[in-house]
Amino acid sequence: MSVASYPHVFDKTDLEGIRACNEQHGFAIVKGMLPQEIVDRLKAEVEQVLAPTFTAGSKLTMSSGNFVESSPTLVNLMTYEPFMAIVRHLHDNESMTLNRSAAIYKKAGASGMFWHTDWEPKVHPYRANAVLNTTGAFSCWFYLTGSHPTNAGLAIIPDSHTEDWPGPEGFAFTRNRTSFHRVGTEPVAYAGMDVPGMMPIVSEPGDLVIFAERTYHGVNDHHGTESRLSCGLSFRKRSHAVGEHWPLPESAKRFIASVPAEVRHLAEDYIGIDSSWVSGS
């Protein structure tokens, strides 16, 4: 485990510090990004969308891959200037569009997630994640109940966001560099939190956690008592051509038609997600 020796926690007004840290190290943390009122509304919407998906005997983690389509508060966040000023600066103040969104609900006792990078190559046959996670977008996550190693908190590997990152010492990459495994073991994604250079993310409910699409990250097991709720979204430059993708889902059509006029320019090129889609289909 490591602790970054350089500034990586910023005030929401330090746009250049946030951009530089994310560019150089693949992540940044912004303190106090959201007021408690917005945090509470997002928590309520995550619960409203995901709590009904749990069933008796079901797994302890549920997620949504198009949460913004069901979250008025996340939509309104696109009009919240302190947040959007950061997003615009991260994208060089170029014209942008909404790329994707998600929400995760982890109950106490839930398992963590193995080390991985969101980026994956467009090697046929590929799926929706390869389309949406090769756009140069940056993940903007809100851990609405905080992030800590004991409550299924996020962990990252700083400086792992470059194409030529060699991987952690003593480990080899799995296929397409999507994860890594200990040298001499089966090529199965590693889930242990003893990876050289890893850093736990400790954040409060109103903080913003930013990381690059190539940054390797994992999630701790949930040893706390309170369900861990989180949500996030990302944007891409409008100049990026997404290439082959799925027909616009009906839910995305309804979403685009329903967004307030002041964010319509951010939704017009939104393509939603079809998790069943496969390239060439």
Secondary structure, DSSP 8 states (H G I E B T S, - for coil): ----SS--EEETT-HHHHHHHHHHHSEEEEET-S-HHHHHHHHHHHHHHHGGG--TT--SEEEES-GGGG-HHHHHHTT-HHHHHHHHHHTTT--EEEEEEEEEEE-TT---EEEE-S-----SS-BHHHHHTSS--EEEEEETT-B-TTBT-EEE-TT--STT---STTEEE-GGGS-EEETTS-S-----S--TT-EE--B-TT-EEEEETT--EEE--B-SSS-EEEEEEEEEETT----S-----HHHHHHHHHS-GGGHHHHTT-----TT-BTT-
